[in-house]
Amino acid sequence: MGSWGTSGPSHRESSPIRERAPRGASVTKNSSRLYTWTPREFADLEAWAGIQGKPIILSQETQTSSVADVEAAGLSRLALKKKALDLESVKAARVSVTQRAQLLCGGDKADADALVLTNYVDAQYYGEISIGTPPQVFNVVFDTGSSNLWVPSSKCYFSVACYFHAKYKSSKSSTYKEDGRQFAIQYGTGSMAGFLSQDSVTLGNMVVKGQIFAEATKEPGITFLAAKFDGILGLGFKEISVQRVSPVWYNALDQGLLAEPVFSFWLNRNADEAQGGELVFGGVDAKHFKGEHVYTPVTRKGYWQFNMGDVLIGGKSTGFCKGGCAAIADSGTSLLAGPSVIVAEINQAIGASGIVSQECKIGVEKYGDMITDLLLQKMDPSKVCAQVGVCSDLSFGHIESILEKELGSEEVLDMRKDDGTCAVCQMAVVWVQNQLRQNKTKEQIENYLNQLCERLPSPNGESMVDCAALPGMPNVAFTIEGKYFELTPEQYVLKVGDGKDAQCMSGFLGLDVPAPAGPLWILGDVFMGVYHTVFDYGNSRIGFAPAA
């Protein structure tokens, strides 16, 4: 087993591996909610998260699971479908993470009608819900990174994507009520627009009455045309909901449909198994995890955000997040996204190849020795880049925005010189600090810096690795509440294809979110697949335990 819950990380132990769920037990419609996830092209594991209060089963099409323990606890399940992984979808996933970051940097927008969300065409996990009376069935992505429910409308006449998906027909539902407010979401590839309506929404055996949702009358064609799902069901907080609409799971809780104000995710990362996982509303299923959960408080409502500690590569601290980084548990993201300075170190350690950054190499060649000398002289790391003349004395902490208000943007541009060189210098300071802690010589440090420049991800984020080299790669660990959560290479490298056609990509993506929102990590399905995740709304916390 890995070193979850221990005082220190191992160098190459395997993290807990989920066991196959029991087969053969039947699941009746009136006992719990079963949603199946069938394999499909998997890119941005954008789907599935937990709603609050009732369990949802993520299983693949033909497999059933025993739910006696869940029934006894008063929980509810949803069966989810799962896409298979392909190279293009993994690349698209990286775009979606960047879009998520744009929303984070925007802060809390209480009056925002347009929201930058992810590119759900990469969604791996999705499940079935129904709307109206009699029920109209839709496949939706369950996303903890957004908060609204929307599906295509029968009034969507001019978007090609609508013709390839199920459409909601208000005239066919006896429980429909008109709302009429306009609704819009801005995606990276175009906008989705429509209007709000009200109707009953069924999740497994749970019926949420009077739910306000969006009928989409315009969808970005490229984004949703080929998607295997029809809409999105958000599991985030109301704070980021468009038009401040109460999320489905809020209303389920208010209507007394949830045993507890909790939902939990179990994702099956075994590509050879049909069962996709399970989303449980109202609590947790003990068969989904091992040991006890480590809980950490939610620090920012909107997303399921919390404070994370250090990141370690092969048992060695990177130091960058030692003072703390923000992190988000995001079922709508397949990858692990974090500061580029750390991702470059990880890529170097695992031999991932990106585009050679000429600017980085020039900066290292010109300023590398000076940076090393100043750090050896015990200069404050935050002042090194200002001392060598490539950053203003305040730029290290992303304070340029304050100066712009006082001095004007042109003066600030003159002060900080070239921002690209400044960024390279700031990364180099962190890298040199790590090397000095390991008592490396100046020559060794220079060589290491050049290697890291070559490992910076390409503009599209792709960082390829040698599939045959996985056994020799280091584990990567994250610290949460002082506990270590390790990922093995088999868990953080995404493998596409089989045999000679197999290709492997690093599951880490560089994502630089400035203060005060950052530095930030987004822990997507790569992490949540290894660690069973509990979203505890009642106690405003998130819990992680090794998945079973």
N, C-alpha and C positions, 0 to 999 in steps of 0.2 A: 504494500500500500504506500501511497504518498505520505507526505508529512502534514496533512491537514490536521489542525488542532494541536500541533506540537510546537516546541519552542524554537525550532530551527528547520530550514528546508534541507531535503536530501539533494544530492547532486544528480542522480540518475535513477531514482526509484520510480516505479509506475504509480500513477494516481489511481484512485479507486475506479474500477470498471463496472458499469452497470450490468447486472445479470438479466437474463431473458425473463420477461414476465410470464407467469403461469398461463398455460393454455387450457382450453377445454371448458371453462366455466361459462355459462350463458349469462347474458345481460338482458333483462327485460326492459321495455320502454318505460314502464312506470316505476322502475326502481332507481334508475340513475341515468346520467347523460353520457352517452358514449359517442365520441366523435372520432372519425378515422382520418389519419393522414397518410395518403398514398405517395410513393416516391415520385418526384417530378424534378424538373431541372432546378437544382438548388443553387441559389446565388446569394442573395442577401437574407438569410434566415430571418425574413422579415415578419414572419407570422407568429402568432401564438404568444400569449402571455397569460396572465391569470386575471380573471375577473374576481370580484370579491365575494366570498360567502359560499360558493358552491363549486364542487370539483368538476373538472372536465377531463375526460380521458382522451389522450392523443394516441390513437392506435391505428394500425394500418388496416387495410380493407378487410381481410379475411380473418384476422385474429381477434378473439375476444378475451376479456380478462375478468377474473373474479372480482366482484365489487361488494362482497358481503361486509367487509370491514368498513367500507365507505358508507354503505347503506345504514349500518348500525350507528354510525357517527352523524347521520343526517346530512351527508355531503352530496354533491351533485357533480356529474362528470360530463365531459364533452369529448367526443372522438375526433381526432385531427388527421388530416391527410398530409403527406410529406412528399416533397419533390426530390428528384435525384439531382446531384451536383453536376454542373457543367462549367467550363472555363469562362464563357461569356457572362454567365450569371454571377460568378465570383467577382469578375471585374466590375460589373454593374453595382455590386454590393458596396464597393469602395466609393462609388459616386454617392450612394445613398447616405453613407456615414458622413460625408462632407456636408450634405444638405442638412442632416440632423444637427451638425455643429453650428451651421448658420443660424438655426433657430435658437440654439442655446446662447449664442453670442448676443442675440437680440434682446435677451432678458425677458421679463414678464410683461406681456402686452395684454392688458385686461380688455382693451377695446379693439383688438385686432380681429378683422374679419378674414384676413388672408394669412395663411400659415405655411411656412416652408417645411415640408415633410419629406419623408424618404421615398425612394423609388421602389415601390412595392412589387415591381415586375420580378424582383429577385426573391420574393418571399418563398421560403421553403415550407413552412408549416401553416396550415389553414384548416378551418373546420366549418361545420354546417350549423346554421341557425335558421329560424323562420320568422317571418313578419306577417301580421294580420290574421284575420279569421274569415274563412279557413286559412291555414298556414301557407305562405308562399316561401319556398326554400331558397336559401342563398349560401354560397361558400364565401367565408370571410377570413381575413387575416386578423389574428388576435395580437394587438400591438400595445405594449406597455409604454411606448414612446409617443402616443397620441391619445386623444380622449373622446373623439366623436365616432358615431356609427353612421356610415353612409352606404347606400347601394344604388345601382342604376335605376332610373325612373322609366316608366312606360312613355313618359313625355320627352325622352331623350331621342330626338329625331335626326340630328345632324352629326353625331359622333359615331364613327364606325365601330368603336369599341363596344358601344351599347348593344349592337346587333349580335355580338358573340357571347353575351352574358345574360343571366336571368335578370328580369326587370320587375320592379315593384309596380303593381296596378292597384291604386287606391280604390278604384271603383269596384273591385272584387272583394274588398274587405268590409265587414260589418262593424269593425271596431276602429276604423280610420276616422281621424279628426283633422281638419285643416289647420295649418299654422301659417304658412305662407312667407315667413321671413327668408331673406336671401342668404345663401351659404356659399362660401368660396374657399378653396385651399390652393395655395400656389406650390406646384411641384417644380423640380429642376427642369422638367421637359415640357412644362405648360401648366395651365390652370385647370382645376376641376371646379365646376360651378353647378348650382342647383338651388333648391329651396327646402325649407324644413316642413316636416309633416309629423303626425303623432299616431301611434298605433301600438298594439301589443307585440312584444318581441319574445320569442321562445328560445331558450338556451337549454338544450336537453329536455329535462322535465320541469324546468323553471320558467314560468311565464311572467314577464315584466310588463305590467300594464301602463298604458299612457306614455310610452317612451317617445321622446322627440328624437328624430333622426333626419338625415338629409337624403333627399331624392336627387341623384346626380343627373343633370340634363346635358352636361358637357364634360367629356373626359379626354385627357390627352391621349391621342390614338396610339402613339408609339409605346407609351408607358403601360397602358392597360389592355391593348388589343390582344396580345398573346397570353395574358395572365390567365391562370387556371382558376382564379377566384373572382368573385363578383364585386366585393366591397371590403371595407375595413371596419373592424370593431375595436375602438380604442379602450385601453385599460389604464390610462394615465389619470392624473388628477383633473378636477374641474377647472383649475387655474389656467390650463392651456387649451381648454375646450373652445372651439369657435362658437361665437354667440353665447358663450357661457352656458351651453346646454349641459344638463346633468348627465354624466356618463351612465351607461347601462348598469354598471355594477353599483353605482351610487343608489339608483332607484331600486335595484334588487335588495339592497340593504335596508332602505327606507320602508320597503313593503314587507319586511320581515321574511324574505325568502332565503336568507343566508343563515346557516347555523352559527357562524362566527364571521366577523368582518375581516376575512382572510381569504386569499387565493394562492395557489401554489402551482409551480411548473415542474414537470419531469419531461425532459426531452431525450428521446432515444437516438443516440448518435451512431448506432450500429447500422451501417448502410445495407447490410445483408438481411436485416430483419424488417418485417412488414409493419410492426407496430411503431408508430411515430412518436408516441409519448402521451402525456396526459395533463390536462389542465383541470385542477380541482377547485371548486368554489365552496367556501365555507370552512376550509381547514386543509389538512394534509393527509396523504395516504402513507402510512408507515412503511409500506413495501417499496416506496420510491426512494428511500434514502437510508444511509447507514450512520449510526452514531447520533449526535445531537447537532442542532443548527447553531451556528455562530450568528448572533443578531447584532445589527448596527443601526443607529437611528437614521431616519430620513432627514436630510439637512435642507432640502429645498423641494417643496411641494410643487407639482407640475409634472416633473419626471420623478422616477423613483431614484433619487440622487442621495448619495452618502459620501462620507469621507473614507478615503483609502490611504494606506501607508506606503511603505517602500515596495519597489519592484526589484527582484533578484534574478540574475542570469547564472545558472549553474551554481547556485548557492551564494553568489557574490552580489552585494548591494550595488545598485546603480547610483544611489544617492539622490537622484533627482526628486523623488517624491518622499524622501525621508521626513521632510517637514509637513507632509500631507498633500494629497491631490484629491480633487473631486472625482467621483465615479458615478456612473449610471448603469443600472441593470436594465438592459433593453432587449426585449424579445423581438423587436423589430429590426435588429441588426445582427448579421451573421458573424461579424468579425470582432477582433479585439483592436480598438483604436486608441491611440495615446500619443503623447508628445514625441515628435520626430527624433529628438535627441536620444530617447530611449529605444525607439523602434530601430534606429540605425545601429545601435549597439547589439540589439537582438539579431538583426539581420547579419551583422558581421559574425556573431557567434555561431549562427546556423548556416553560414555560407550562402545566404540569399543574395542574388545579383539584381541590382537595379541599374538605373542610368548613372554613369559616372558624372559627378557634379564638378565641372571645371571651376566654377566659382568657389566651391568649397576647397578644392585643392590649392587654388591660388591664395585663398585666405590663410590656409594652414601653412603654406610655404612662406608667406610674408610675415605672419604674426605668431606662428606656432612657438618659436623659441622665446619670444618676448612674454607670451602668456605663461609658459612654463616657468620662466625666471621670476615673474611677478608672484606667481602662486608659491614658489619655493621661498620667496621673501615674506610669506604669510600675509600678502595683501588680501583685503576683503574681495572675494570672488565677484561680488556684484559691481565692483569698481574697476576691474581689470580691463574691460573693453573700452571704457572711457579713457583709461590711462594710456592705452596703445593708440588712441585717437580714432577709433572706428565707430564709437557710439557716444551719444551725449551722456553726461554723468547720471541722467535720470532714466535713460531709455531701457535699462535692463529690466526694470519693473513695469514696463508697458505704461509709462506715465506721460508719453507724448501727447495723448489725447487731452490731458489737463493743460499742458503747455499751449496746445493749439488754441484753446479758448482764451488764454491770456495774451499770447504773443502773435497768433496768426500762424497758419499752416506753412507759409513760405519761410518764415524765420526758423521754425522748427525743422524744416527740411534741411536748411543750411547747417543747423546745429548738429544734426545726427548723421550728416554725410550720407553714405550709401546704406540704406536699410538692409539690403541683402548681405553685405559684408558684415554689418553689425550682427545679424542673425547667425551667420557662420561663426563669428567670434564667440557669441554666447554659447553656442553648442560646443565649441572647442573647449571652453572653460570647464564645462561639466565633464567632458571626456578626459581632459588632462587631470582634473581632480581625482577621478576614478583611478587613473594610472599611477598617480603619485601615492595614493593610498596603498597601492600594491608594490611600491618601491621600485618602479620601473625607471630605466635610464632615459636620458633625453632622446637618445637615438631610437630606443624602443618606442617612446611616446610618439615621436615624429612618424615612424612607420605605421603605428596604430592609427593615428589620425588620418593618414592617407587611405588606409583600408576602410575606415568608417565613411569617408567621403564617397568611396565607390559603392558603399552599401545603402546610401540614401535611396529611398524608393523612387521609381520613375514617376513622371507627372500623373500617370493614371493609377499609381499605387502598386502596380504589379511587382512582386519580388519573388522570383522563382528559386526553387531549391532542388537539389538532387535527391530524388526519391530514395535512392540506395543509401544515402548518407544519414537517414533518420536515426539509426541506432547510435550514432556518435554525437548527436546533437544534445545540447544541455536542456534541462528542465527550466521553465520560467515560472516564478512564483510571485504572487501578489499577497500583501499583508492587509488583513482586515481585522480590526479590533485585536491586533497583536498576534493573530493566528496566520499561518502560512497556507495558502491555497495554490497548489502546484498544478502545472499543466505539462504533460510530456510532449515530445515532438509528435507522436502519433495523434495527439489531441489538438495541437495548435497548428499543424500543417494540414492544408486542405488538398486532398488527393482527388484528381479528376481522371477518369478512365482506368483501364486495366492493362496489365502486361506491358508490352513495348510502347503502347500508346499512352501510358500513364504520365501525367504531369502533376507536379507538386508546387503549391504556392504557399508562401508564408501567410498565416492567418492574422498577422499584425499589420496595422495600417497607421501611418503617421498622421496625426491630427493635432494641430496646434491651436488651442483655444486660449485667447489672451485673458489676463486677469480683468475683472474679478471672477469671471465664470471658470477660468482655468487656472493652472493646468488641469486637464480633464482626461479621464479614461472612460470609454464606453465598453462595457462588458456585455457582448452579445451572446449569441447562441453557442459559440465555441466554448465560452466559459460556463454558461448556464446548462449546457449539455453534460458537463462534468460534475457540476455542483447543483443539486436540487435547490430551487429558489422559492422562498416563501415571501409573499407580499402581504405584510401585516398592517392593514390600515388602522385597525383599532388601537394598536400601540405605536403607530407611526414608525415602523422599522422594517428592515429587510433581513432575511435569514438565509444562510448558505450551509449545506451539508453535503458530503459525498453522495452522489447519486448511486442508487442500487441497481 
